[in-house]
Amino acid sequence: MRTDVIVIGSGQAGVPLAARLAEAGKRVLLAEAGDLGGTCVNNGCTPSKTMIASARAATWRATPDGWGSAPGK
């Protein structure tokens, strides 16, 4: 297998970088030891943001004096 570029890791930068290089005509190999998307998407940032948003919505819903305004306001 012949490649021009090897991108190690499919995190926030890996996938877009590999896609842009492929669009530019390069033969790209994307290497990832775990789940595609990296830590941020699978274990860190995205799941944490979802949990925080859910907790805010649940708190807003359970607090009557917050009704009538948007959650988190």
Backbone hydrogen bonds in HBPLUS format (Angstrom, degrees):
<---DONOR---> <-ACCEPTOR-->    atom                        ^
c    i                          cat <-CA-CA->   ^        H-A-AA   ^      H-
h    n   atom  resd res      DA  || num        DHA   H-A  angle D-A-AA Bond
n    s   type  num  typ     dist DA aas  dist angle  dist       angle   num
A0004-ASP N   A0027-ARG O   2.80 MM  23  5.10 158.6  1.85 134.9 142.3     1
A0005-VAL N   A0027-ARG O   3.18 MM  22  6.46 161.8  2.22 160.3 160.4     2
A0029-LEU N   A0005-VAL O   3.00 MM  24  6.41 154.8  2.07 153.8 162.0     3
A0007-VAL N   A0029-LEU O   2.83 MM  22  6.18 161.3  1.86 161.5 168.0     4
A0031-ALA N   A0007-VAL O   2.84 MM  24  6.17 166.9  1.86 166.1 170.6     5
A0009-GLY N   A0031-ALA O   2.67 MM  22  5.74 170.0  1.68 170.5 174.2     6
A0017-LEU N   A0013-ALA O   3.03 MM   4  5.95 156.3  2.08 150.3 157.8     7
A0018-ALA N   A0014-GLY O   2.92 MM   4  6.07 165.2  1.94 151.8 156.1     8
A0019-ALA N   A0015-VAL O   2.93 MM   4  6.11 160.1  1.97 154.7 160.2     9
A0020-ARG N   A0016-PRO O   2.95 MM   4  6.13 163.0  1.98 149.4 153.6    10
A0021-LEU N   A0017-LEU O   2.98 MM   4  6.16 161.4  2.01 153.3 158.6    11
A0022-ALA N   A0018-ALA O   2.96 MM   4  6.11 156.5  2.01 145.2 151.9    12
A0023-GLU N   A0019-ALA O   2.88 MM   4  6.11 156.2  1.93 148.7 155.5    13
A0024-ALA N   A0020-ARG O   3.00 MM   4  6.19 133.8  2.22 136.8 148.9    14
A0024-ALA N   A0021-LEU O   3.11 MM   3  4.99 128.1  2.39  91.1 105.2    15
A0026-LYS N   A0021-LEU O   3.01 MM   5  5.47 158.3  2.06 154.4 147.9    16
A0025-GLY N   A0022-ALA O   2.96 MM   3  5.14 157.9  2.01 108.9 113.3    17
A0038-GLY N   A0035-ASP O   3.47 MM   3  6.36 163.9  2.49 140.1 140.9    18
A0042-ASN N   A0038-GLY O   3.23 MM   4  6.27 164.7  2.25 151.0 155.7    19
A0043-ASN N   A0039-THR O   2.74 MM   4  5.14 159.7  1.78 144.5 150.0    20
A0044-GLY N   A0039-THR O   2.75 MM   5  5.67 147.2  1.86 149.9 148.7    21
A0046-THR N   A0040-CYS O   3.05 MM   6  6.25 155.4  2.12 144.0 151.3    22
A0048-SER N   A0044-GLY O   2.97 MM   4  5.93 158.8  2.02 158.9 165.9    23
A0049-LYS N   A0045-CYS O   2.86 MM   4  6.02 162.1  1.89 157.0 161.7    24
A0050-THR N   A0046-THR O   3.04 MM   4  6.23 158.3  2.09 152.7 158.5    25
A0051-MET N   A0047-PRO O   2.97 MM   4  6.18 158.5  2.01 147.4 153.1    26
A0052-ILE N   A0048-SER O   2.91 MM   4  6.13 161.6  1.94 153.2 158.2    27
A0053-ALA N   A0049-LYS O   2.94 MM   4  6.07 163.4  1.97 147.5 152.2    28
A0054-SER N   A0050-THR O   2.95 MM   4  6.11 156.2  2.01 146.8 153.5    29
A0055-ALA N   A0051-MET O   2.95 MM   4  6.15 155.4  2.01 146.8 153.4    30
A0056-ARG N   A0052-ILE O   2.97 MM   4  6.22 157.9  2.02 150.3 156.2    31
A0057-ALA N   A0053-ALA O   2.99 MM   4  6.20 161.1  2.03 147.1 152.2    32
A0058-ALA N   A0054-SER O   2.91 MM   4  6.12 157.9  1.96 148.2 154.3    33
A0059-THR N   A0055-ALA O   2.93 MM   4  6.08 159.2  1.97 148.6 154.2    34
A0060-TRP N   A0056-ARG O   2.86 MM   4  6.03 165.4  1.88 152.7 157.1    35
A0061-ARG N   A0057-ALA O   2.92 MM   4  6.03 156.6  1.97 144.3 150.9    36
A0062-ALA N   A0058-ALA O   3.00 MM   4  6.14 145.1  2.13 140.5 149.6    37
A0063-THR N   A0060-TRP O   3.32 MM   3  5.27 156.0  2.38  99.3 106.3    38
A0066-GLY N   A0063-THR O   2.92 MM   3  5.63 161.4  1.95 125.2 131.5    39
A0067-TRP N   A0064-PRO O   3.04 MM   3  5.35 159.7  2.08 111.0 117.5    40
A0069-SER N   A0066-GLY O   3.36 MM   3  6.12 149.6  2.45 136.6 138.3    41
A0073-LYS N   A0070-ALA O   3.15 MM   3  5.69 149.1  2.25 141.5 140.0    42
